[in-house]
Amino acid sequence: MKFTNIAILAGALLLAPLAIAQSSGAHWVATWAAAEQQPRVAPPPPPAQANAPAAATAAPRPTPPPSAFKNQTVRMIVRTSIGGSRVRVHLSNAFGTAPLAIGAVHIALRGKDSAIAPGTDKPLLFNGKPSTTIPPGAEMLTDAADFDVPKLSDLAVSVYVPDDTGAATAHALGLHTTYISKEGDFTTQPEIADAVTSQSWYWLSSVDVMAPADASAIVAFGDSITDGATSTPNTDRSWPSVLAQRLLADPATANIAVVNEGISGNRVLADGAGVSALARFDRDVLSIAGAKWVTIMESINDIGMSAGAVPADALIGGLRQMIERAHTHGIKVIGCTLTPYVGARYASDAGETVREAVNNFIRSGAFDAVFDFDKVTQDPANPKQILPAYNISDHLHPNDAGYKAMADSIDLSIFAEKRAPASGSR
C-alpha cells in the first residue's frame, strides 16, 4: 500500500504541470521548425588522371560536411520566435531507411559558436528515458521539460547518435552553423572543440513551447525564397525571420510565432529538392503545433525547371488543393505572389507567361489574404525583373535588403484580428 501511494503521488506530480496548463488555456505552439528532406550524399571525387600536371592536383578540394554519423554528437543552433515556459523537441527519421538510435538529446541556451550558456543545459527524455529508437519514416517527440525559452533567442540542441545513422534526414539550407563532434557523447559539454561544421540541420524538425491561450503560429511554406537562400548566414535575415521580429515587437501580435518550412528548389508538382509541396503539405503545415495561418510561395521552380512547359492550370490546381486542405483544418491561407525572374538562368518567355497567370490567380480572391511580393521586389523600370538593389546577381533571389522589404510590406493587422483557438498539436 505504501508503494502504491508513492506511485500515485509521483504520477500526480508529473501530471500537475499539464493540468495547470489545461486550466489556463496554455497549449503547445511551434516556435521553430524546418522542413525535412531526402539525404544529400556528396558525390565521390573524380578519379585522378595518371598524367595530370602537378599544378592541376596541387589544390585539394574542401572536405564536404558528413551526411552520415556514428558515435558522434551534432549540436544545432535554432532561432526561436515566441517564448514559453516548457519545451519539447521533434526528431525525424522521415527519410531514413533503417531505425535511428538516439543516445541522448540536450537543449540549452546558446552562448557563442558551439558553446552553451552556463547553467542552462537540460537533458530531454523519451518516455522518461534518455534514449530512444525512431523507426524509418517516423518522428519522435521528447517528453515536455520545464525550460524557459526566451523569444528571439538562439537555442543549442545537441543530439548524440551511438550507431551508424546511414544518410541522415536533414534540412539542407540551415543558414546556421551546426557543430559535429569527433567520436563520443558531447551533449553535456560546454562546447564542442575541433568540430566539423555544416550549415544543415539533421533530424531536427521542430521545437514547441508551452504558450498562452492566444498564441498561435504562422507557417511559411515555400521554396528557396522562403527558405532564405542568399541571405547572410547566422543573421536571421530571411523574410520569415524578419516578419517574426516585427510581430514580436508589436503588442497586438506578440504571441504569434513564425516557423519556416521552405525548401530551396522545392516544386508544387514534382519531387526533387524535398518531396513535392503537395506531398509534404500535411507533414510540414497541418501537423505544426498551434498553426493558424500558412503562407504559400511555390511554383517558380516548376515554371523554371520546365522552361514554362508546365501548364498554369496545373499549378493553380495544386494551389487550390493546398487551400482546401488547410481550410479543412481551420488554417487560413495567405498567397504570396511569385517574384520577378527574367534574367535568371532558367527564365523563358513561356515561363514568364505562366508566372503572370499564377500571380493573377493568387490576386483573384481565392486566398484569405495576399502578400504581393511581386510588386514589392520588381524594378519599376522593368517589372519583369527584380529591382537591382534587391538582386544578389542571379536575378531570382533577393539579398538581405530585398527580404527585409518583403517582410516590411506585410500588413500586421491581418494577424492582429481577434484570434480563434489555434489548430491542434504536432
BELMOUR-V307335 format. One record per helix or strand of 3 or more residues. SS is the DSSP state (H for helix, E for strand). FROM is the first residue (numbers start at 1). LEN is the number of residues. Records with the same first field share a line. If there is no record, write none. Layout:
SS: FROM-LEN / FROM-LEN
This chain:
H: 2-23 / 54-4 / 224-4 / 239-11 / 251-3 / 277-10 / 300-6 / 312-17 / 349-14 / 373-5 / 388-3 / 400-9 / 413-4
E: 27-7 / 72-8 / 84-9 / 100-3 / 104-7 / 122-3 / 132-3 / 139-3 / 145-5 / 154-8 / 178-6 / 196-3 / 204-8 / 216-7 / 256-7 / 291-7 / 332-5 / 369-3 / 382-5
